[in-house]
Amino acid sequence: MTQPYSPPPGLCAACENVKIIDTRKGSRFYLCQLAEVDARFPRYPRIPVLRCHGFREAEVPVAAEMETGD
């Protein structure tokens, strides 16, 4: 299924703390896993995220893994 247009996620695309949620209806959400342990982080941040104190660059960006199917 083709994804509808969505804004670029900013830092979330390369963060090790993100879990990408794709719905059956074609929506994509970026779940910040830091929100589970620290209330300062929103569970689903507004996109694009341009600044984040919890950002940690992932060795392999999650968004790239999803596109290649690894």
N, C-alpha and C positions, 0 to 999 in steps of 0.2 A: 504494500500500500504506500502511496506517495504521501509524504508529510506535507501539510499545508505550510505556508510561510510562517516562520516564527522569528522573532528578533534574535540576534546573536546573544549568547548567554554571558559574554564577558569572561570574567575570571573562572566562573563555574565550569567552563568547558575543559579547563586544564587542572582542576582542583582534585586532590585525593579524597576530599571530604564530601564529594557529591555522589548522589545516586540518581540516575536519570530514570524517570518514570514515563513510559509511553502508554497512552490509553488506547482502547479499541476505537475510539472516535477520532484518533489522530492527533490529540493534544500531547504536548511534551512538557513535563514538569521537572524541575531541578530540586531535589530534596537535599537539604544541608544536613548531614549526619551529625554535625556538631550541635545542632539544636536539641538532640537527645540528652546531652550532658551539660549544656550551657545555654541558659535562657537568653543570653545576649544575641544569639543567632536566630534569625527567623527560619522556621521549618522550610518554607518555600519562599526564598528571597525574590524580590522584584528584579526582573531581568531588564537590561543587562546589569550585572554586578561589576562595578568599576573599581571598588575599593572594598577590602575585607580583611579584618585582623586575623581571621582564621584560615586564610588562604595558604595552602601548602601545595606546591606544584607536584603533580603526579608524575611518576616515571613514564607511564603511558596514559595520556589523557583519556578519560572515560568516553568522551564524545567520539574520539578517533576509534576506540575499540568497538563502539556500536556501529560505526559506518563500515568497518571491515568485517564485522561479524566474529571477531576473535573471542 
